[in-house]
Amino acid sequence: MLSKHASLASAAVLVVILAVAPAVLGEYYLSFLTQLLMMVALAQAWNTISGMTGYVSFGHATFFGMGSYAAALLLPLGVPWWACLIAGALVALALSVPLGFLTLRLRGPYFAIAMLGLNEVARVFVTLWVDLTGGGSGITLSPELLPSLTTSYYTMFLIAVAATVIVAAIYHSRFGLELRAIREDEGAAEMVGVNTTRDKLAAFVLSALIPGAAGAVLVMYTSYIDPAAAFAPAVNIQMIVMVMFGGSGTVWGPVLGAGLVMGLREVFWAEFPAAHLMLLGVLLLSVVLFLPGGLMALFTRRKLVRPEVAAGPQERPDG
């Protein structure tokens, strides 16, 4: 694993580069970076519950979609965009508490299927409430209600940084240790005194806040939202793929995974438009098969050297 000082230095350089990006990049690249930062935030959110505890969620797009619709409904009422951002996060928070109580009683594939079902229920609910949400036609926002691309970029940048800081704080805390104990053996964790119900619910709620906020920014960035986009299964899949690609349950894995997957997707699309998804799929499958710990495993393996090997051969006493 990277040393603490190296990690902090790399993070500082990355933050500085991203902070000055709007001053040197055109609209296309700034738009791409906004999407990239959104995926970093979403990947970190999924990592908080699924990477840390092992409870694989196929339904976190539910919170993303609800945050999007909260902002889309409030903006036309004259609510400031930053208040809509907070509202999106709070709606996701309010939804996550009862859903967490219900779904976290399940384990393994049952939890995953339950979350997938909840995502579909949310999509159908929003589609059928035509008077409020516009149904399948969605909601289109007037441009004068929306912040600029630069403002959306910096907002998504702050959300991605906040998500990464939260994951890092959890990872290096007792709470993070307890979450990893749940992932390894929940029964054993309970036997040694870990309050698994409390810890899982706390991780679940934290993992919902970030998609809620990111969804609110997305609708300001695109000026349009509909149920198919807000609750798209592809959003769930992208979160999972990026975390698995970079390294599940790590701090920097989702950042690395999101950056590489988004970058490679752009390159493959430009060079091989007809086969870019197939090429990306082959690459991701190769990583999953040969590096189950994700690309971060390349850094951790360097530390997995036996002390006696690292120290060199020892002389044996005569006789």
C-alpha positions as CSV (number, residue, x, y, z in Angstrom):
1,M,0.0,0.0,0.0
2,L,1.1,3.5,-0.6
3,S,2.7,5.2,2.4
4,K,0.6,7.8,4.3
5,H,2.9,10.6,3.1
6,A,2.8,9.5,-0.5
7,S,-1.0,9.2,-0.4
8,L,-1.4,12.7,1.0
9,A,1.1,14.2,-1.4
10,S,-0.7,12.5,-4.4
11,A,-4.1,13.7,-3.1
12,A,-2.9,17.2,-2.7
13,V,-1.5,17.4,-6.2
14,L,-4.7,15.9,-7.6
15,V,-6.8,18.4,-5.7
16,V,-4.7,21.3,-7.0
17,I,-4.9,20.1,-10.6
18,L,-8.7,19.7,-10.4
19,A,-9.1,23.0,-8.7
20,V,-7.5,25.0,-11.5
21,A,-8.9,22.9,-14.3
22,P,-11.7,25.3,-15.2
23,A,-9.2,28.0,-15.9
24,V,-7.4,26.0,-18.6
25,L,-9.9,23.6,-20.0
26,G,-12.6,24.1,-22.6
27,E,-16.3,23.2,-22.1
28,Y,-16.0,19.7,-23.5
29,Y,-13.2,18.6,-21.1
30,L,-14.8,20.4,-18.2
31,S,-18.0,18.6,-18.8
32,F,-16.2,15.3,-18.9
33,L,-14.5,16.1,-15.6
34,T,-17.8,16.9,-14.1
35,Q,-19.1,13.5,-15.0
36,L,-15.9,11.9,-13.8
37,L,-16.2,13.6,-10.4
38,M,-19.8,12.5,-10.2
39,M,-18.8,8.9,-10.7
40,V,-16.0,9.2,-8.1
41,A,-18.6,10.4,-5.6
42,L,-21.0,7.6,-6.5
43,A,-18.3,5.0,-6.4
44,Q,-17.2,6.1,-2.9
45,A,-20.8,6.0,-1.8
46,W,-21.2,2.4,-2.9
47,N,-17.9,1.6,-1.4
48,T,-19.1,2.8,2.0
49,I,-21.8,0.2,2.3
50,S,-20.8,-2.5,-0.1
51,G,-17.0,-2.3,-0.1
52,M,-16.7,-1.9,3.6
53,T,-19.4,-4.3,4.9
54,G,-19.8,-6.7,2.0
55,Y,-23.5,-5.9,1.6
56,V,-23.7,-5.6,-2.2
57,S,-26.3,-3.1,-3.3
58,F,-27.8,-3.0,-6.8
59,G,-30.1,-0.2,-5.9
60,H,-28.2,2.9,-4.9
61,A,-29.5,4.7,-8.0
62,T,-32.7,5.0,-5.9
63,F,-31.0,7.7,-3.8
64,F,-29.4,9.3,-6.9
65,G,-32.8,9.5,-8.6
66,M,-34.6,10.9,-5.6
67,G,-32.0,13.6,-5.1
68,S,-32.4,14.5,-8.8
69,Y,-36.1,14.8,-8.6
70,A,-36.0,16.8,-5.3
71,A,-33.8,19.4,-7.0
72,A,-35.9,19.4,-10.3
73,L,-39.1,20.0,-8.3
74,L,-37.7,22.8,-6.1
75,L,-35.7,24.8,-8.6
76,P,-38.8,26.1,-10.5
77,L,-40.3,27.3,-7.2
78,G,-37.4,29.8,-6.9
79,V,-35.4,27.8,-4.3
80,P,-31.7,28.6,-4.6
81,W,-29.6,25.9,-6.3
82,W,-27.5,25.3,-3.2
83,A,-30.6,24.8,-1.1
84,C,-31.8,22.3,-3.7
85,L,-28.5,20.4,-3.3
86,I,-29.0,20.2,0.4
87,A,-32.6,19.1,-0.2
88,G,-31.5,16.3,-2.5
89,A,-29.1,15.0,0.2
90,L,-31.8,15.3,2.9
91,V,-34.4,13.4,0.8
92,A,-32.0,10.6,0.3
93,L,-31.2,10.6,4.0
94,A,-34.9,10.5,5.0
95,L,-35.5,7.6,2.6
96,S,-32.4,5.6,3.6
97,V,-33.3,5.3,7.3
98,P,-36.5,3.2,6.9
99,L,-35.1,1.4,3.8
100,G,-32.0,0.5,5.8
101,F,-34.0,-0.9,8.7
102,L,-36.0,-3.1,6.3
103,T,-33.3,-4.3,3.9
104,L,-30.3,-4.7,6.2
105,R,-32.1,-7.6,7.9
106,L,-31.3,-9.5,4.7
107,R,-27.9,-10.8,3.8
108,G,-26.1,-11.9,0.6
109,P,-28.1,-12.1,-2.6
110,Y,-31.3,-11.4,-0.7
111,F,-30.1,-7.9,0.2
112,A,-28.9,-7.3,-3.4
113,I,-32.2,-8.4,-4.9
114,A,-34.2,-6.3,-2.4
115,M,-32.2,-3.2,-3.3
116,L,-32.7,-3.9,-7.0
117,G,-36.4,-4.2,-6.4
118,L,-36.6,-0.9,-4.5
119,N,-34.9,0.8,-7.3
120,E,-37.5,-0.4,-9.7
121,V,-40.3,0.5,-7.3
122,A,-38.9,4.1,-7.1
123,R,-38.8,4.3,-10.9
124,V,-42.3,3.1,-11.4
125,F,-43.6,5.4,-8.5
126,V,-42.0,8.5,-10.1
127,T,-43.3,7.5,-13.6
128,L,-46.9,7.1,-12.4
129,W,-47.1,10.3,-10.4
130,V,-47.5,12.3,-13.6
131,D,-49.1,15.4,-12.0
132,L,-46.0,16.0,-9.9
133,T,-43.1,14.5,-11.9
134,G,-44.2,14.7,-15.5
135,G,-44.2,10.9,-15.7
136,G,-42.1,9.4,-18.4
137,S,-41.7,12.7,-20.1
138,G,-39.6,14.0,-17.2
139,I,-38.9,17.5,-16.1
140,T,-37.1,20.1,-18.2
141,L,-35.7,23.1,-16.4
142,S,-35.3,26.6,-17.7
143,P,-31.6,27.6,-18.2
144,E,-31.9,30.8,-16.2
145,L,-32.7,28.7,-13.1
146,L,-29.4,26.7,-13.3
147,P,-25.9,27.5,-12.2
148,S,-23.1,27.7,-14.7
149,L,-21.1,24.7,-15.9
150,T,-18.1,26.0,-13.8
151,T,-20.3,26.2,-10.7
152,S,-21.6,22.7,-11.3
153,Y,-18.1,21.5,-11.8
154,Y,-16.8,22.9,-8.5
155,T,-19.9,21.7,-6.7
156,M,-19.3,18.1,-7.9
157,F,-15.6,18.5,-7.1
158,L,-16.5,19.3,-3.5
159,I,-18.9,16.4,-3.3
160,A,-16.3,14.0,-4.6
161,V,-13.6,15.3,-2.2
162,A,-16.0,15.1,0.7
163,A,-17.0,11.6,-0.2
164,T,-13.3,10.5,-0.4
165,V,-12.5,12.2,2.9
166,I,-15.5,10.5,4.6
167,V,-14.4,7.1,3.3
168,A,-10.8,7.8,4.5
169,A,-12.0,8.8,7.9
170,I,-14.2,5.7,8.2
171,Y,-11.4,3.4,7.0
172,H,-8.9,4.6,9.6
173,S,-11.4,4.6,12.5
174,R,-12.8,2.0,14.9
175,F,-16.1,2.3,13.0
176,G,-14.3,1.2,9.8
177,L,-12.6,-1.7,11.6
178,E,-16.0,-2.8,12.7
179,L,-17.5,-2.6,9.2
180,R,-14.6,-4.7,7.9
181,A,-15.2,-7.2,10.6
182,I,-18.9,-7.4,9.5
183,R,-17.6,-8.0,5.9
184,E,-15.4,-10.9,7.0
185,D,-17.7,-12.6,9.4
186,E,-20.8,-10.9,10.7
187,G,-21.6,-13.6,13.3
188,A,-18.1,-13.4,14.7
189,A,-18.3,-9.6,14.9
190,E,-21.5,-9.8,16.9
191,M,-19.9,-12.3,19.3
192,V,-17.0,-9.9,20.1
193,G,-19.4,-7.1,20.9
194,V,-19.8,-5.2,17.5
195,N,-23.3,-3.6,17.2
196,T,-23.7,-4.8,13.7
197,T,-27.3,-3.4,13.2
198,R,-26.1,0.1,14.2
199,D,-23.0,0.0,12.2
200,K,-24.7,-1.2,9.0
201,L,-27.4,1.4,9.3
202,A,-24.9,4.2,9.8
203,A,-22.9,3.1,6.7
204,F,-26.1,2.7,4.7
205,V,-27.3,6.3,5.6
206,L,-23.9,7.8,4.8
207,S,-23.8,5.9,1.5
208,A,-27.2,7.4,0.6
209,L,-26.3,11.1,1.3
210,I,-23.7,11.3,-1.4
211,P,-25.8,10.0,-4.3
212,G,-28.6,12.3,-3.2
213,A,-26.4,15.4,-3.5
214,A,-24.8,14.2,-6.7
215,G,-28.2,13.6,-8.3
216,A,-29.2,17.2,-7.4
217,V,-26.1,18.5,-9.1
218,L,-26.7,16.3,-12.2
219,V,-30.1,17.8,-12.9
220,M,-28.7,21.3,-12.7
221,Y,-25.9,20.3,-15.0
222,T,-28.1,18.6,-17.6
223,S,-31.3,20.7,-17.1
224,Y,-33.4,17.6,-17.6
225,I,-34.4,14.5,-15.8
226,D,-36.7,11.5,-16.4
227,P,-37.3,8.2,-14.6
228,A,-35.2,6.2,-17.1
229,A,-32.2,8.4,-16.5
230,A,-32.6,9.0,-12.8
231,F,-33.1,5.3,-11.8
232,A,-31.1,3.7,-14.6
233,P,-29.7,0.3,-13.8
234,A,-26.5,1.5,-15.6
235,V,-25.9,3.9,-12.7
236,N,-25.8,1.0,-10.3
237,I,-23.6,-1.1,-12.6
238,Q,-21.1,1.8,-13.1
239,M,-20.7,2.2,-9.3
240,I,-20.0,-1.5,-8.9
241,V,-17.7,-1.8,-11.8
242,M,-15.6,1.2,-10.9
243,V,-15.2,0.1,-7.3
244,M,-14.3,-3.5,-8.3
245,F,-11.9,-2.2,-10.9
246,G,-10.0,0.0,-8.5
247,G,-10.3,-2.0,-5.3
248,S,-13.3,-2.6,-3.1
249,G,-13.1,-1.6,0.5
250,T,-10.1,0.8,0.0
251,V,-9.9,4.5,0.1
252,W,-8.3,5.2,-3.3
253,G,-9.7,2.2,-5.2
254,P,-12.9,4.0,-6.3
255,V,-11.0,7.1,-7.3
256,L,-8.6,5.0,-9.4
257,G,-11.4,2.9,-10.8
258,A,-13.6,5.8,-11.8
259,G,-10.7,7.7,-13.4
260,L,-9.5,4.8,-15.5
261,V,-12.9,3.4,-16.5
262,M,-14.1,6.9,-17.6
263,G,-10.8,7.7,-19.3
264,L,-10.6,4.3,-21.1
265,R,-14.3,4.6,-22.2
266,E,-13.6,7.9,-23.8
267,V,-10.5,6.6,-25.6
268,F,-12.1,3.4,-26.8
269,W,-15.2,5.3,-27.9
270,A,-13.1,7.7,-30.0
271,E,-10.9,5.0,-31.6
272,F,-13.4,2.1,-31.8
273,P,-16.9,3.5,-31.7
274,A,-18.5,0.2,-32.7
275,A,-16.7,-2.0,-30.2
276,H,-15.8,0.3,-27.4
277,L,-18.1,-1.3,-24.8
278,M,-16.9,-4.8,-25.7
279,L,-13.3,-3.7,-25.3
280,L,-14.0,-2.1,-22.0
281,G,-15.9,-5.2,-20.9
282,V,-13.0,-7.5,-21.8
283,L,-10.5,-5.3,-19.8
284,L,-12.8,-5.1,-16.8
285,L,-13.3,-8.9,-16.9
286,S,-9.5,-9.4,-17.0
287,V,-9.0,-7.3,-13.9
288,V,-11.7,-9.1,-12.0
289,L,-10.3,-12.5,-12.9
290,F,-6.6,-11.9,-12.4
291,L,-6.7,-9.1,-9.8
292,P,-9.7,-9.9,-7.5
293,G,-8.6,-7.1,-5.2
294,G,-8.7,-4.6,-8.0
295,L,-5.8,-2.4,-9.3
296,M,-5.0,-1.3,-5.7
297,A,-3.9,-4.9,-5.1
298,L,-0.8,-4.0,-7.3
299,F,0.3,-1.6,-4.5
300,T,-0.6,-3.8,-1.6
301,R,1.2,-6.9,-2.9
302,R,4.5,-5.1,-2.7
303,K,4.0,-5.1,1.1
304,L,3.2,-8.8,1.3
305,V,6.7,-10.0,1.7
306,R,7.8,-12.3,4.5
307,P,10.1,-10.5,7.0
308,E,12.7,-13.2,6.7
309,V,12.7,-12.8,2.9
310,A,12.9,-9.0,3.1
311,A,15.7,-9.1,5.6
312,G,17.8,-11.5,3.5
313,P,19.1,-15.0,4.4
314,Q,20.0,-15.6,8.0
315,E,23.1,-17.6,9.1
316,R,22.4,-20.9,10.7
317,P,24.3,-21.8,13.9
318,D,26.8,-24.6,13.4
319,G,26.0,-28.0,14.6
